[in-house]
Amino acid sequence: MNALNASLKAVACGMGALAITAVMSWSFVQSTSAAPGATPVAAMAKLTIQQRHVWFGQSQPAVLVD
């Protein structure tokens, strides 16, 4: 009987975890979806290159050691 109770408890906890995961996943999908009637906009990546001033300071970033 003890094994039956343990297995039923495991099944109940597993079903609860699946239900919570499904609700949170659906909430995430709903919150990140586009609004109805909205036109999709293509995302453009922007590449910027930061110039390094080698003459002043260190040429490599400092390393912190514990």
CHARMM-style PDB file with segment names, atoms N, HN, CA, C and O in Angstrom:
ATOM      1  N   MET     1       0.823  -1.195   0.000  1.00  0.00      PROA
ATOM      2  CA  MET     1       0.000   0.000   0.000  1.00  0.00      PROA
ATOM      3  C   MET     1       0.867   1.258   0.000  1.00  0.00      PROA
ATOM      4  O   MET     1       0.496   2.280  -0.577  1.00  0.00      PROA
ATOM      5  N   ASN     2       2.028   1.169   0.656  1.00  0.00      PROA
ATOM      6  HN  ASN     2       2.329   0.339   1.125  1.00  0.00      PROA
ATOM      7  CA  ASN     2       2.912   2.316   0.730  1.00  0.00      PROA
ATOM      8  C   ASN     2       3.453   2.669  -0.655  1.00  0.00      PROA
ATOM      9  O   ASN     2       3.577   3.846  -0.992  1.00  0.00      PROA
ATOM     10  N   ALA     3       3.777   1.646  -1.461  1.00  0.00      PROA
ATOM     11  HN  ALA     3       3.676   0.689  -1.187  1.00  0.00      PROA
ATOM     12  CA  ALA     3       4.271   1.886  -2.813  1.00  0.00      PROA
ATOM     13  C   ALA     3       3.189   2.513  -3.678  1.00  0.00      PROA
ATOM     14  O   ALA     3       3.475   3.364  -4.520  1.00  0.00      PROA
ATOM     15  N   LEU     4       1.949   2.093  -3.471  1.00  0.00      PROA
ATOM     16  HN  LEU     4       1.716   1.401  -2.787  1.00  0.00      PROA
ATOM     17  CA  LEU     4       0.834   2.659  -4.234  1.00  0.00      PROA
ATOM     18  C   LEU     4       0.645   4.130  -3.881  1.00  0.00      PROA
ATOM     19  O   LEU     4       0.426   4.958  -4.766  1.00  0.00      PROA
ATOM     20  N   ASN     5       0.729   4.458  -2.601  1.00  0.00      PROA
ATOM     21  HN  ASN     5       0.907   3.786  -1.883  1.00  0.00      PROA
ATOM     22  CA  ASN     5       0.594   5.861  -2.178  1.00  0.00      PROA
ATOM     23  C   ASN     5       1.729   6.712  -2.742  1.00  0.00      PROA
ATOM     24  O   ASN     5       1.504   7.841  -3.176  1.00  0.00      PROA
ATOM     25  N   ALA     6       2.936   6.176  -2.734  1.00  0.00      PROA
ATOM     26  HN  ALA     6       3.118   5.258  -2.381  1.00  0.00      PROA
ATOM     27  CA  ALA     6       4.081   6.924  -3.250  1.00  0.00      PROA
ATOM     28  C   ALA     6       3.941   7.151  -4.753  1.00  0.00      PROA
ATOM     29  O   ALA     6       4.255   8.231  -5.253  1.00  0.00      PROA
ATOM     30  N   SER     7       3.476   6.144  -5.463  1.00  0.00      PROA
ATOM     31  HN  SER     7       3.220   5.267  -5.057  1.00  0.00      PROA
ATOM     32  CA  SER     7       3.329   6.312  -6.915  1.00  0.00      PROA
ATOM     33  C   SER     7       2.193   7.282  -7.245  1.00  0.00      PROA
ATOM     34  O   SER     7       2.302   8.074  -8.181  1.00  0.00      PROA
ATOM     35  N   LEU     8       1.103   7.218  -6.475  1.00  0.00      PROA
ATOM     36  HN  LEU     8       1.014   6.575  -5.715  1.00  0.00      PROA
ATOM     37  CA  LEU     8       0.011   8.166  -6.702  1.00  0.00      PROA
ATOM     38  C   LEU     8       0.450   9.598  -6.396  1.00  0.00      PROA
ATOM     39  O   LEU     8       0.052  10.533  -7.090  1.00  0.00      PROA
ATOM     40  N   LYS     9       1.263   9.765  -5.365  1.00  0.00      PROA
ATOM     41  HN  LYS     9       1.586   9.004  -4.801  1.00  0.00      PROA
ATOM     42  CA  LYS     9       1.776  11.084  -5.022  1.00  0.00      PROA
ATOM     43  C   LYS     9       2.691  11.602  -6.137  1.00  0.00      PROA
ATOM     44  O   LYS     9       2.638  12.780  -6.490  1.00  0.00      PROA
ATOM     45  N   ALA    10       3.523  10.721  -6.686  1.00  0.00      PROA
ATOM     46  HN  ALA    10       3.566   9.764  -6.399  1.00  0.00      PROA
ATOM     47  CA  ALA    10       4.416  11.117  -7.768  1.00  0.00      PROA
ATOM     48  C   ALA    10       3.624  11.506  -9.013  1.00  0.00      PROA
ATOM     49  O   ALA    10       3.959  12.481  -9.685  1.00  0.00      PROA
ATOM     50  N   VAL    11       2.575  10.746  -9.320  1.00  0.00      PROA
ATOM     51  HN  VAL    11       2.303   9.954  -8.773  1.00  0.00      PROA
ATOM     52  CA  VAL    11       1.746  11.073 -10.489  1.00  0.00      PROA
ATOM     53  C   VAL    11       1.027  12.398 -10.283  1.00  0.00      PROA
ATOM     54  O   VAL    11       0.935  13.202 -11.210  1.00  0.00      PROA
ATOM     55  N   ALA    12       0.517  12.633  -9.080  1.00  0.00      PROA
ATOM     56  HN  ALA    12       0.591  11.979  -8.326  1.00  0.00      PROA
ATOM     57  CA  ALA    12      -0.186  13.891  -8.797  1.00  0.00      PROA
ATOM     58  C   ALA    12       0.763  15.078  -8.890  1.00  0.00      PROA
ATOM     59  O   ALA    12       0.406  16.121  -9.438  1.00  0.00      PROA
ATOM     60  N   CYS    13       1.974  14.921  -8.355  1.00  0.00      PROA
ATOM     61  HN  CYS    13       2.264  14.074  -7.911  1.00  0.00      PROA
ATOM     62  CA  CYS    13       2.948  16.019  -8.438  1.00  0.00      PROA
ATOM     63  C   CYS    13       3.369  16.261  -9.887  1.00  0.00      PROA
ATOM     64  O   CYS    13       3.540  17.407 -10.302  1.00  0.00      PROA
ATOM     65  N   GLY    14       3.535  15.192 -10.650  1.00  0.00      PROA
ATOM     66  HN  GLY    14       3.396  14.260 -10.313  1.00  0.00      PROA
ATOM     67  CA  GLY    14       3.898  15.337 -12.058  1.00  0.00      PROA
ATOM     68  C   GLY    14       2.819  16.036 -12.854  1.00  0.00      PROA
ATOM     69  O   GLY    14       3.113  16.897 -13.684  1.00  0.00      PROA
ATOM     70  N   MET    15       1.561  15.669 -12.607  1.00  0.00      PROA
ATOM     71  HN  MET    15       1.322  14.970 -11.933  1.00  0.00      PROA
ATOM     72  CA  MET    15       0.452  16.322 -13.313  1.00  0.00      PROA
ATOM     73  C   MET    15       0.347  17.796 -12.924  1.00  0.00      PROA
ATOM     74  O   MET    15       0.063  18.644 -13.769  1.00  0.00      PROA
ATOM     75  N   GLY    16       0.575  18.098 -11.653  1.00  0.00      PROA
ATOM     76  HN  GLY    16       0.805  17.409 -10.966  1.00  0.00      PROA
ATOM     77  CA  GLY    16       0.559  19.497 -11.220  1.00  0.00      PROA
ATOM     78  C   GLY    16       1.671  20.298 -11.880  1.00  0.00      PROA
ATOM     79  O   GLY    16       1.460  21.435 -12.300  1.00  0.00      PROA
ATOM     80  N   ALA    17       2.860  19.699 -11.970  1.00  0.00      PROA
ATOM     81  HN  ALA    17       3.031  18.775 -11.628  1.00  0.00      PROA
ATOM     82  CA  ALA    17       3.977  20.388 -12.615  1.00  0.00      PROA
ATOM     83  C   ALA    17       3.695  20.615 -14.099  1.00  0.00      PROA
ATOM     84  O   ALA    17       4.013  21.675 -14.639  1.00  0.00      PROA
ATOM     85  N   LEU    18       3.103  19.630 -14.751  1.00  0.00      PROA
ATOM     86  HN  LEU    18       2.844  18.769 -14.313  1.00  0.00      PROA
ATOM     87  CA  LEU    18       2.756  19.802 -16.167  1.00  0.00      PROA
ATOM     88  C   LEU    18       1.696  20.886 -16.359  1.00  0.00      PROA
ATOM     89  O   LEU    18       1.765  21.663 -17.311  1.00  0.00      PROA
ATOM     90  N   ALA    19       0.722  20.939 -15.461  1.00  0.00      PROA
ATOM     91  HN  ALA    19       0.666  20.308 -14.687  1.00  0.00      PROA
ATOM     92  CA  ALA    19      -0.321  21.959 -15.567  1.00  0.00      PROA
ATOM     93  C   ALA    19       0.269  23.359 -15.370  1.00  0.00      PROA
ATOM     94  O   ALA    19      -0.061  24.287 -16.108  1.00  0.00      PROA
ATOM     95  N   ILE    20       1.139  23.500 -14.373  1.00  0.00      PROA
ATOM     96  HN  ILE    20       1.407  22.746 -13.773  1.00  0.00      PROA
ATOM     97  CA  ILE    20       1.765  24.806 -14.135  1.00  0.00      PROA
ATOM     98  C   ILE    20       2.625  25.209 -15.323  1.00  0.00      PROA
ATOM     99  O   ILE    20       2.608  26.370 -15.733  1.00  0.00      PROA
ATOM    100  N   THR    21       3.373  24.268 -15.881  1.00  0.00      PROA
ATOM    101  HN  THR    21       3.386  23.325 -15.548  1.00  0.00      PROA
ATOM    102  CA  THR    21       4.213  24.563 -17.039  1.00  0.00      PROA
ATOM    103  C   THR    21       3.374  24.967 -18.234  1.00  0.00      PROA
ATOM    104  O   THR    21       3.730  25.904 -18.949  1.00  0.00      PROA
ATOM    105  N   ALA    22       2.262  24.276 -18.465  1.00  0.00      PROA
ATOM    106  HN  ALA    22       1.973  23.515 -17.884  1.00  0.00      PROA
ATOM    107  CA  ALA    22       1.395  24.598 -19.602  1.00  0.00      PROA
ATOM    108  C   ALA    22       0.793  25.995 -19.451  1.00  0.00      PROA
ATOM    109  O   ALA    22       0.733  26.750 -20.421  1.00  0.00      PROA
ATOM    110  N   VAL    23       0.349  26.341 -18.252  1.00  0.00      PROA
ATOM    111  HN  VAL    23       0.398  25.728 -17.464  1.00  0.00      PROA
ATOM    112  CA  VAL    23      -0.253  27.670 -18.027  1.00  0.00      PROA
ATOM    113  C   VAL    23       0.783  28.769 -18.206  1.00  0.00      PROA
ATOM    114  O   VAL    23       0.507  29.793 -18.832  1.00  0.00      PROA
ATOM    115  N   MET    24       1.971  28.560 -17.661  1.00  0.00      PROA
ATOM    116  HN  MET    24       2.196  27.729 -17.152  1.00  0.00      PROA
ATOM    117  CA  MET    24       3.009  29.584 -17.797  1.00  0.00      PROA
ATOM    118  C   MET    24       3.461  29.711 -19.248  1.00  0.00      PROA
ATOM    119  O   MET    24       3.728  30.819 -19.714  1.00  0.00      PROA
ATOM    120  N   SER    25       3.550  28.595 -19.967  1.00  0.00      PROA
ATOM    121  HN  SER    25       3.333  27.695 -19.588  1.00  0.00      PROA
ATOM    122  CA  SER    25       3.938  28.656 -21.381  1.00  0.00      PROA
ATOM    123  C   SER    25       2.892  29.398 -22.196  1.00  0.00      PROA
ATOM    124  O   SER    25       3.234  30.231 -23.036  1.00  0.00      PROA
ATOM    125  N   TRP    26       1.624  29.104 -21.955  1.00  0.00      PROA
ATOM    126  HN  TRP    26       1.346  28.427 -21.273  1.00  0.00      PROA
ATOM    127  CA  TRP    26       0.557  29.780 -22.691  1.00  0.00      PROA
ATOM    128  C   TRP    26       0.553  31.275 -22.377  1.00  0.00      PROA
ATOM    129  O   TRP    26       0.329  32.095 -23.266  1.00  0.00      PROA
ATOM    130  N   SER    27       0.796  31.625 -21.134  1.00  0.00      PROA
ATOM    131  HN  SER    27       0.978  30.958 -20.411  1.00  0.00      PROA
ATOM    132  CA  SER    27       0.863  33.029 -20.746  1.00  0.00      PROA
ATOM    133  C   SER    27       2.014  33.730 -21.454  1.00  0.00      PROA
ATOM    134  O   SER    27       1.865  34.866 -21.906  1.00  0.00      PROA
ATOM    135  N   PHE    28       3.163  33.060 -21.554  1.00  0.00      PROA
ATOM    136  HN  PHE    28       3.283  32.138 -21.187  1.00  0.00      PROA
ATOM    137  CA  PHE    28       4.310  33.644 -22.248  1.00  0.00      PROA
ATOM    138  C   PHE    28       4.006  33.847 -23.729  1.00  0.00      PROA
ATOM    139  O   PHE    28       4.333  34.892 -24.291  1.00  0.00      PROA
ATOM    140  N   VAL    29       3.390  32.867 -24.355  1.00  0.00      PROA
ATOM    141  HN  VAL    29       3.125  32.018 -23.898  1.00  0.00      PROA
ATOM    142  CA  VAL    29       3.054  32.979 -25.777  1.00  0.00      PROA
ATOM    143  C   VAL    29       2.072  34.124 -25.996  1.00  0.00      PROA
ATOM    144  O   VAL    29       2.217  34.888 -26.951  1.00  0.00      PROA
ATOM    145  N   GLN    30       1.085  34.251 -25.132  1.00  0.00      PROA
ATOM    146  HN  GLN    30       0.968  33.631 -24.357  1.00  0.00      PROA
ATOM    147  CA  GLN    30       0.102  35.313 -25.277  1.00  0.00      PROA
ATOM    148  C   GLN    30       0.724  36.692 -25.058  1.00  0.00      PROA
ATOM    149  O   GLN    30       0.363  37.647 -25.747  1.00  0.00      PROA
ATOM    150  N   SER    31       1.642  36.807 -24.119  1.00  0.00      PROA
ATOM    151  HN  SER    31       1.935  36.031 -23.559  1.00  0.00      PROA
ATOM    152  CA  SER    31       2.218  38.118 -23.817  1.00  0.00      PROA
ATOM    153  C   SER    31       3.238  38.556 -24.855  1.00  0.00      PROA
ATOM    154  O   SER    31       3.503  39.752 -24.981  1.00  0.00      PROA
ATOM    155  N   THR    32       3.811  37.632 -25.593  1.00  0.00      PROA
ATOM    156  HN  THR    32       3.596  36.661 -25.490  1.00  0.00      PROA
ATOM    157  CA  THR    32       4.816  37.997 -26.587  1.00  0.00      PROA
ATOM    158  C   THR    32       4.289  37.960 -28.013  1.00  0.00      PROA
ATOM    159  O   THR    32       5.041  38.230 -28.949  1.00  0.00      PROA
ATOM    160  N   SER    33       3.020  37.634 -28.201  1.00  0.00      PROA
ATOM    161  HN  SER    33       2.409  37.414 -27.440  1.00  0.00      PROA
ATOM    162  CA  SER    33       2.471  37.587 -29.550  1.00  0.00      PROA
ATOM    163  C   SER    33       2.111  38.996 -30.021  1.00  0.00      PROA
ATOM    164  O   SER    33       1.931  39.909 -29.215  1.00  0.00      PROA
ATOM    165  N   ALA    34       2.009  39.150 -31.327  1.00  0.00      PROA
ATOM    166  HN  ALA    34       2.155  38.408 -31.982  1.00  0.00      PROA
ATOM    167  CA  ALA    34       1.667  40.454 -31.905  1.00  0.00      PROA
ATOM    168  C   ALA    34       0.186  40.741 -31.700  1.00  0.00      PROA
ATOM    169  O   ALA    34      -0.630  39.824 -31.611  1.00  0.00      PROA
ATOM    170  N   ALA    35      -0.144  42.003 -31.628  1.00  0.00      PROA
ATOM    171  HN  ALA    35       0.519  42.748 -31.700  1.00  0.00      PROA
ATOM    172  CA  ALA    35      -1.530  42.398 -31.475  1.00  0.00      PROA
ATOM    173  C   ALA    35      -2.294  42.083 -32.761  1.00  0.00      PROA
ATOM    174  O   ALA    35      -1.716  42.133 -33.847  1.00  0.00      PROA
ATOM    175  N   PRO    36      -3.583  41.758 -32.656  1.00  0.00      PROA
ATOM    176  CA  PRO    36      -4.368  41.467 -33.858  1.00  0.00      PROA
ATOM    177  C   PRO    36      -4.434  42.687 -34.781  1.00  0.00      PROA
ATOM    178  O   PRO    36      -4.693  43.801 -34.326  1.00  0.00      PROA
ATOM    179  N   GLY    37      -4.201  42.476 -36.058  1.00  0.00      PROA
ATOM    180  HN  GLY    37      -3.991  41.571 -36.428  1.00  0.00      PROA
ATOM    181  CA  GLY    37      -4.263  43.560 -37.026  1.00  0.00      PROA
ATOM    182  C   GLY    37      -2.973  44.341 -37.160  1.00  0.00      PROA
ATOM    183  O   GLY    37      -2.888  45.242 -37.996  1.00  0.00      PROA
ATOM    184  N   ALA    38      -1.976  44.026 -36.368  1.00  0.00      PROA
ATOM    185  HN  ALA    38      -2.046  43.295 -35.690  1.00  0.00      PROA
ATOM    186  CA  ALA    38      -0.704  44.733 -36.441  1.00  0.00      PROA
ATOM    187  C   ALA    38       0.092  44.224 -37.636  1.00  0.00      PROA
ATOM    188  O   ALA    38       0.074  43.035 -37.954  1.00  0.00      PROA
ATOM    189  N   THR    39       0.782  45.138 -38.285  1.00  0.00      PROA
ATOM    190  HN  THR    39       0.796  46.104 -38.027  1.00  0.00      PROA
ATOM    191  CA  THR    39       1.614  44.738 -39.414  1.00  0.00      PROA
ATOM    192  C   THR    39       2.990  44.339 -38.898  1.00  0.00      PROA
ATOM    193  O   THR    39       3.565  45.038 -38.064  1.00  0.00      PROA
ATOM    194  N   PRO    40       3.518  43.229 -39.380  1.00  0.00      PROA
ATOM    195  CA  PRO    40       4.835  42.798 -38.897  1.00  0.00      PROA
ATOM    196  C   PRO    40       5.945  43.726 -39.386  1.00  0.00      PROA
ATOM    197  O   PRO    40       5.922  44.188 -40.526  1.00  0.00      PROA
ATOM    198  N   VAL    41       6.884  43.984 -38.540  1.00  0.00      PROA
ATOM    199  HN  VAL    41       6.903  43.608 -37.614  1.00  0.00      PROA
ATOM    200  CA  VAL    41       8.013  44.843 -38.856  1.00  0.00      PROA
ATOM    201  C   VAL    41       9.273  43.994 -38.803  1.00  0.00      PROA
ATOM    202  O   VAL    41       9.519  43.287 -37.826  1.00  0.00      PROA
ATOM    203  N   ALA    42      10.065  44.071 -39.860  1.00  0.00      PROA
ATOM    204  HN  ALA    42       9.865  44.645 -40.654  1.00  0.00      PROA
ATOM    205  CA  ALA    42      11.300  43.303 -39.890  1.00  0.00      PROA
ATOM    206  C   ALA    42      12.320  43.936 -38.958  1.00  0.00      PROA
ATOM    207  O   ALA    42      12.546  45.146 -39.002  1.00  0.00      PROA
ATOM    208  N   ALA    43      12.926  43.127 -38.123  1.00  0.00      PROA
ATOM    209  HN  ALA    43      12.742  42.145 -38.087  1.00  0.00      PROA
ATOM    210  CA  ALA    43      13.941  43.613 -37.193  1.00  0.00      PROA
ATOM    211  C   ALA    43      15.279  43.691 -37.919  1.00  0.00      PROA
ATOM    212  O   ALA    43      15.686  42.756 -38.609  1.00  0.00      PROA
ATOM    213  N   MET    44      15.941  44.807 -37.750  1.00  0.00      PROA
ATOM    214  HN  MET    44      15.610  45.566 -37.189  1.00  0.00      PROA
ATOM    215  CA  MET    44      17.240  44.988 -38.388  1.00  0.00      PROA
ATOM    216  C   MET    44      18.315  45.020 -37.314  1.00  0.00      PROA
ATOM    217  O   MET    44      18.206  45.749 -36.328  1.00  0.00      PROA
ATOM    218  N   ALA    45      19.337  44.231 -37.516  1.00  0.00      PROA
ATOM    219  HN  ALA    45      19.426  43.639 -38.317  1.00  0.00      PROA
ATOM    220  CA  ALA    45      20.461  44.245 -36.581  1.00  0.00      PROA
ATOM    221  C   ALA    45      21.401  45.381 -36.950  1.00  0.00      PROA
ATOM    222  O   ALA    45      21.654  45.632 -38.128  1.00  0.00      PROA
ATOM    223  N   LYS    46      21.911  46.060 -35.943  1.00  0.00      PROA
ATOM    224  HN  LYS    46      21.706  45.856 -34.986  1.00  0.00      PROA
ATOM    225  CA  LYS    46      22.815  47.175 -36.177  1.00  0.00      PROA
ATOM    226  C   LYS    46      24.178  46.814 -35.612  1.00  0.00      PROA
ATOM    227  O   LYS    46      24.302  46.489 -34.431  1.00  0.00      PROA
ATOM    228  N   LEU    47      25.170  46.870 -36.431  1.00  0.00      PROA
ATOM    229  HN  LEU    47      25.069  47.135 -37.391  1.00  0.00      PROA
ATOM    230  CA  LEU    47      26.527  46.542 -36.028  1.00  0.00      PROA
ATOM    231  C   LEU    47      27.314  47.819 -35.843  1.00  0.00      PROA
ATOM    232  O   LEU    47      27.439  48.627 -36.763  1.00  0.00      PROA
ATOM    233  N   THR    48      27.842  47.991 -34.651  1.00  0.00      PROA
ATOM    234  HN  THR    48      27.740  47.333 -33.904  1.00  0.00      PROA
ATOM    235  CA  THR    48      28.676  49.160 -34.380  1.00  0.00      PROA
ATOM    236  C   THR    48      30.039  48.676 -33.901  1.00  0.00      PROA
ATOM    237  O   THR    48      30.145  47.708 -33.148  1.00  0.00      PROA
ATOM    238  N   ILE    49      31.045  49.347 -34.339  1.00  0.00      PROA
ATOM    239  HN  ILE    49      30.959  50.134 -34.951  1.00  0.00      PROA
ATOM    240  CA  ILE    49      32.405  49.002 -33.954  1.00  0.00      PROA
ATOM    241  C   ILE    49      32.959  50.153 -33.126  1.00  0.00      PROA
ATOM    242  O   ILE    49      33.004  51.299 -33.573  1.00  0.00      PROA
ATOM    243  N   GLN    50      33.375  49.823 -31.921  1.00  0.00      PROA
ATOM    244  HN  GLN    50      33.338  48.892 -31.558  1.00  0.00      PROA
ATOM    245  CA  GLN    50      33.922  50.837 -31.035  1.00  0.00      PROA
ATOM    246  C   GLN    50      35.425  50.918 -31.274  1.00  0.00      PROA
ATOM    247  O   GLN    50      36.141  49.921 -31.180  1.00  0.00      PROA
ATOM    248  N   GLN    51      35.879  52.111 -31.581  1.00  0.00      PROA
ATOM    249  HN  GLN    51      35.298  52.921 -31.657  1.00  0.00      PROA
ATOM    250  CA  GLN    51      37.300  52.279 -31.829  1.00  0.00      PROA
ATOM    251  C   GLN    51      38.067  52.210 -30.519  1.00  0.00      PROA
ATOM    252  O   GLN    51      37.618  52.718 -29.491  1.00  0.00      PROA
ATOM    253  N   ARG    52      39.217  51.581 -30.572  1.00  0.00      PROA
ATOM    254  HN  ARG    52      39.581  51.168 -31.407  1.00  0.00      PROA
ATOM    255  CA  ARG    52      40.043  51.432 -29.383  1.00  0.00      PROA
ATOM    256  C   ARG    52      41.201  52.421 -29.443  1.00  0.00      PROA
ATOM    257  O   ARG    52      41.859  52.569 -30.472  1.00  0.00      PROA
ATOM    258  N   HSD    53      41.431  53.079 -28.342  1.00  0.00      PROA
ATOM    259  HN  HSD    53      40.896  52.959 -27.506  1.00  0.00      PROA
ATOM    260  CA  HSD    53      42.545  54.001 -28.230  1.00  0.00      PROA
ATOM    261  C   HSD    53      43.709  53.253 -27.595  1.00  0.00      PROA
ATOM    262  O   HSD    53      43.790  53.132 -26.373  1.00  0.00      PROA
ATOM    263  N   VAL    54      44.600  52.759 -28.428  1.00  0.00      PROA
ATOM    264  HN  VAL    54      44.535  52.857 -29.421  1.00  0.00      PROA
ATOM    265  CA  VAL    54      45.700  51.935 -27.945  1.00  0.00      PROA
ATOM    266  C   VAL    54      46.748  52.785 -27.238  1.00  0.00      PROA
ATOM    267  O   VAL    54      47.482  52.279 -26.389  1.00  0.00      PROA
ATOM    268  N   TRP    55      46.829  54.059 -27.573  1.00  0.00      PROA
ATOM    269  HN  TRP    55      46.234  54.470 -28.263  1.00  0.00      PROA
ATOM    270  CA  TRP    55      47.882  54.895 -27.017  1.00  0.00      PROA
ATOM    271  C   TRP    55      47.639  55.241 -25.563  1.00  0.00      PROA
ATOM    272  O   TRP    55      48.593  55.547 -24.848  1.00  0.00      PROA
ATOM    273  N   PHE    56      46.396  55.205 -25.095  1.00  0.00      PROA
ATOM    274  HN  PHE    56      45.621  54.957 -25.676  1.00  0.00      PROA
ATOM    275  CA  PHE    56      46.084  55.583 -23.727  1.00  0.00      PROA
ATOM    276  C   PHE    56      45.553  54.375 -22.963  1.00  0.00      PROA
ATOM    277  O   PHE    56      44.656  53.687 -23.452  1.00  0.00      PROA
ATOM    278  N   GLY    57      46.079  54.109 -21.795  1.00  0.00      PROA
ATOM    279  HN  GLY    57      46.807  54.667 -21.398  1.00  0.00      PROA
ATOM    280  CA  GLY    57      45.579  53.029 -20.962  1.00  0.00      PROA
ATOM    281  C   GLY    57      46.070  51.671 -21.411  1.00  0.00      PROA
ATOM    282  O   GLY    57      47.078  51.558 -22.109  1.00  0.00      PROA
ATOM    283  N   GLN    58      45.357  50.656 -21.007  1.00  0.00      PROA
ATOM    284  HN  GLN    58      44.539  50.749 -20.440  1.00  0.00      PROA
ATOM    285  CA  GLN    58      45.745  49.284 -21.325  1.00  0.00      PROA
ATOM    286  C   GLN    58      45.203  48.883 -22.684  1.00  0.00      PROA
ATOM    287  O   GLN    58      44.117  49.301 -23.083  1.00  0.00      PROA
ATOM    288  N   SER    59      45.976  48.064 -23.393  1.00  0.00      PROA
ATOM    289  HN  SER    59      46.859  47.724 -23.070  1.00  0.00      PROA
ATOM    290  CA  SER    59      45.485  47.578 -24.681  1.00  0.00      PROA
ATOM    291  C   SER    59      44.541  46.403 -24.504  1.00  0.00      PROA
ATOM    292  O   SER    59      43.733  46.126 -25.391  1.00  0.00      PROA
ATOM    293  N   GLN    60      44.626  45.703 -23.371  1.00  0.00      PROA
ATOM    294  HN  GLN    60      45.282  45.928 -22.651  1.00  0.00      PROA
ATOM    295  CA  GLN    60      43.723  44.592 -23.062  1.00  0.00      PROA
ATOM    296  C   GLN    60      42.948  44.925 -21.805  1.00  0.00      PROA
ATOM    297  O   GLN    60      43.449  45.651 -20.946  1.00  0.00      PROA
ATOM    298  N   PRO    61      41.729  44.409 -21.679  1.00  0.00      PROA
ATOM    299  CA  PRO    61      40.959  44.679 -20.455  1.00  0.00      PROA
ATOM    300  C   PRO    61      41.612  44.026 -19.242  1.00  0.00      PROA
ATOM    301  O   PRO    61      42.263  42.988 -19.361  1.00  0.00      PROA
ATOM    302  N   ALA    62      41.436  44.630 -18.099  1.00  0.00      PROA
ATOM    303  HN  ALA    62      40.907  45.473 -18.003  1.00  0.00      PROA
ATOM    304  CA  ALA    62      42.025  44.100 -16.866  1.00  0.00      PROA
ATOM    305  C   ALA    62      41.305  42.825 -16.456  1.00  0.00      PROA
ATOM    306  O   ALA    62      40.119  42.666 -16.743  1.00  0.00      PROA
ATOM    307  N   VAL    63      42.003  41.920 -15.793  1.00  0.00      PROA
ATOM    308  HN  VAL    63      42.967  42.049 -15.561  1.00  0.00      PROA
ATOM    309  CA  VAL    63      41.444  40.656 -15.327  1.00  0.00      PROA
ATOM    310  C   VAL    63      41.367  40.711 -13.809  1.00  0.00      PROA
ATOM    311  O   VAL    63      42.363  41.001 -13.145  1.00  0.00      PROA
ATOM    312  N   LEU    64      40.200  40.437 -13.262  1.00  0.00      PROA
ATOM    313  HN  LEU    64      39.391  40.202 -13.801  1.00  0.00      PROA
ATOM    314  CA  LEU    64      40.012  40.423 -11.815  1.00  0.00      PROA
ATOM    315  C   LEU    64      40.192  39.001 -11.314  1.00  0.00      PROA
ATOM    316  O   LEU    64      39.599  38.067 -11.853  1.00  0.00      PROA
ATOM    317  N   VAL    65      41.004  38.837 -10.289  1.00  0.00      PROA
ATOM    318  HN  VAL    65      41.486  39.595  -9.850  1.00  0.00      PROA
ATOM    319  CA  VAL    65      41.280  37.513  -9.727  1.00  0.00      PROA
ATOM    320  C   VAL    65      40.865  37.518  -8.278  1.00  0.00      PROA
ATOM    321  O   VAL    65      41.197  38.437  -7.529  1.00  0.00      PROA
ATOM    322  N   ASP    66      40.142  36.495  -7.884  1.00  0.00      PROA
ATOM    323  HN  ASP    66      39.873  35.748  -8.492  1.00  0.00      PROA
ATOM    324  CA  ASP    66      39.744  36.370  -6.465  1.00  0.00      PROA
ATOM    325  C   ASP    66      40.912  35.973  -5.614  1.00  0.00      PROA
ATOM    326  OT1 ASP    66      40.768  35.821  -4.401  1.00  0.00      PROA
TER     327      ASP     66
END
